[in-house]
Amino acid sequence: MMHSARVIISAMLLACFSHLAQAQDAASQATESKQPPGHSKQSGASSPGVLGLLPVDSVTEHSLNVGGQTLPYKATAGTLNLYQQDGNRSAAIFYTSYVVNNQGADRPLTFVFNGGPGAASAFLHLGLVGPKILDFGPSGHDGANARLVDNPQSWLAFTDLVLIDPVGTGWSRAVNADKAKEFYGVRQDAQAIAKTIALYIANGGRVSSPIYLFGESYGGLRAAKVASVLQQDQGIAVSGMLMLSPLLEGPLTFGANRFALGAALELPSLAAAEMDRTNAFSKDGIAAAEQFAMRDYLVTLAGSPPSGAAADTFYDRVAKLTGMPIETIRQTRGFIRDEFVKHLRRGDRAVVSHYDAAFSAPDPFPESSAAKNDDPILDGFVRSYGGAFVHYARDQLGFKTEMTYILLADDINGKWDWGRGSRSQVSASDDLRQLLSVNPSMRVLIAGGYSDLVVPYSVNRYVVDHLPDNIKHRVTFDVYRGGHMLYTKPSSRTEFTADAKAFYAGHGRTAQDGGSVR
C-alpha cells in the first residue's frame, strides 16, 4: 500500500465542535453544522425559505456484491450547514456518503464532485463510482428506458465515498438568491467545498483516514483548488487526487479556434473519432496523428497560410485524418474550430457531440449551414441521471423532498467569477505543482477520453509532460476509448475503475512510464 498523507486538524477543531467556526478561516463566510453525518438534524420544515424544504438526514443500511464479496455499508443522504461569521446560516450542502461497515481507520475516504460549473454529482454517482449505476440499455444511450441497477464495479470496493453537490446544484442551496452569488466563483467555490469536507471529516470521526478528491471536468480544476484550500485554511493534507477529463489549462483548452497550439492539441481527438467511425482505431494510428499534430500541422498553422500545391497536400491530409470535408478545412485554413459539430457527419445528415466526437445524432436542422442543435450527449441521454437520482434518493435512501433536484444549472456558468480574466485564463497547473511539491506522498491520477472535444486529452497530456521531473513521477496519466464522460462506455468504465483501484493501492502507471493507451 502506498504511504498515505497524514490528515492534520487543529487542536481547537478536535477539542470543541461548538467553536469550529473560530478554528476555521477568520475571513470565511461559513462554518459547521454540529450534528455528525448520519445523525438527524433539525427538520428543514422549521427553517425559513427554500431550505425549509430539506428533510432531516436519512441513514439506511445496504449491501453490495463486488467481485463475489458482499460489502455491507451505511448510506447517508443529508445536508451540512455552512454559516457566516455572525452565526447566520448561509447555505445547506447536500451530500450522499457510503461507508463500508467494520473497516479500519486507515480506509481511504474519497470526496467526489462533478464540474460545470453548475453540475451536480449524479453524473459520477450513477455513472461510475456509486453502488448503483444507470444502465442505458443495449444501445448505451437510451435515456427514456434507462434502468438503475447494482454496480458490481463500484469504487466502494476500495474507498468510502462522499458525493457533494455545490451550491445551486442538486439539493444544495444558499439561504436566498443574493447569498447564492457569493458561492459562484473559483475561489469562493473552493472555500465552500473545503469547509464541507472539513466538517464531514471532523463530525464523522475520519481524521485518521487517507483523504482523496475526485473531480470531473471543471471538477478536476476544483479538486486542485480545494486541495490547496484544505491544506492552507483547514490544516488537511490530501493523499491523492483523481481527475477525469479535467480543465487544467484554460488557454490551451479554449484556444483551438484561434491559436495553433490549441488547434494542434485538439486534432488527435478528431482523428480518434474518425478512427472510431471507420473501425480503424489503433495505437499506431493515434501515435501517427499525435506526431503529425505537433509537427507539420502545428508548424503550418503557426506560419503564413499555405498556398498552391503545398496547401492542397496539407488540407487533404487534415481532411483524411479527421473525416472533415476538404472544402471546410480549406475555408478555415486548417483550423477545425467548431465546424466539426455540423460538418463531420454532414453526409449522413447527422451532428456530433462536443462531449464525444465519435457520437452522432440526426441533425434536427439539416437545411441550416450552421449548427443549431442541442448537444446529443449533454442535452440527451445523460439528463436521465437527474430523474434517476431523485427516485433513488427517495425510494432507496429515504431522502424525500419537494425541492427540485438540479442536475445541471446552466445559468451558474454565466455568473461564475473566474478570478482574473475569464475561463480562458483559468489554470490549475501551478496548484498542481505546489501541492506535489509540499506533499511528498501525494499522488495524482489524470484520465481522459480519446474523442473528447470539450477537454481534448492532448491538452492535459501537454500539462503533465511539462511538469518538472522531480514531481512528475507521482502523476499517472491514462487515456481511454470514449469522450468526456467516458464512463458511459462500459468497457472504458471497467478499465478506468481497474486503474483507479491500482492507483489507490499505489500501483498506478506514472507519466514518466508513458501512462497507458487503450
Number of C-alpha atoms within 10 A of each C-alpha: 9 13 12 22 21 17 18 15 19 13 9 13 19 15 10 10 19 11 15 20 23 13 18 21 18 12 8 16 23 25 29 26 23 15 17 18 26 20 14 15 19 12 14 18 14 12 13 11 12 14 21 15 19 24 23 21 25 22 20 14 15 15 15 20 16 17 10 8 11 11 17 14 20 17 23 24 25 27 28 25 22 24 19 16 17 9 13 13 18 21 26 23 23 24 26 25 24 24 20 22 14 8 9 10 13 13 17 20 25 28 23 25 29 27 23 16 26 25 27 30 30 28 27 22 25 24 24 25 23 24 25 21 25 23 22 19 13 8 7 13 19 16 18 12 11 20 16 16 12 17 21 19 20 23 20 23 19 17 22 23 26 24 24 27 27 31 26 27 24 27 26 26 23 24 19 14 10 9 13 16 17 17 25 24 18 20 16 19 21 24 25 25 26 23 28 25 23 23 26 23 21 18 19 14 14 18 20 19 22 22 28 27 26 25 26 29 24 23 28 26 25 29 32 28 23 26 28 23 22 22 18 12 17 23 16 24 25 27 27 27 23 26 25 27 28 28 29 28 23 17 18 27 27 20 19 21 16 13 16 23 21 21 26 30 25 31 27 30 29 26 29 29 29 22 20 19 16 10 9 12 17 14 12 9 16 18 13 14 23 21 15 19 23 17 12 13 24 21 15 17 19 13 9 9 12 17 10 7 9 11 16 13 12 19 24 18 16 24 20 13 21 23 20 24 19 18 12 18 22 20 11 13 17 24 24 25 15 14 16 24 23 24 21 25 22 17 10 13 17 19 29 26 26 23 23 28 29 26 20 20 17 15 22 14 15 17 8 10 9 13 19 14 18 13 18 21 20 15 13 15 17 22 17 21 23 21 13 18 23 22 15 16 17 14 11 13 22 20 20 18 17 8 16 12 17 20 25 24 16 13 11 21 17 11 12 20 20 18 13 8 9 12 19 14 15 19 19 19 19 13 18 23 15 13 22 20 13 10 16 13 16 22 28 25 24 26 27 30 28 31 34 29 25 20 31 33 29 25 25 24 20 13 14 20 16 11 17 10 11 9 17 19 16 20 25 25 25 23 24 22 24 28 31 28 25 27 24 20 16 15 14 20 21 16 15 21 18 14 20 19 17 15 21 21 13 14 14 23 20 21 23 15 12 13 18 15 14 13
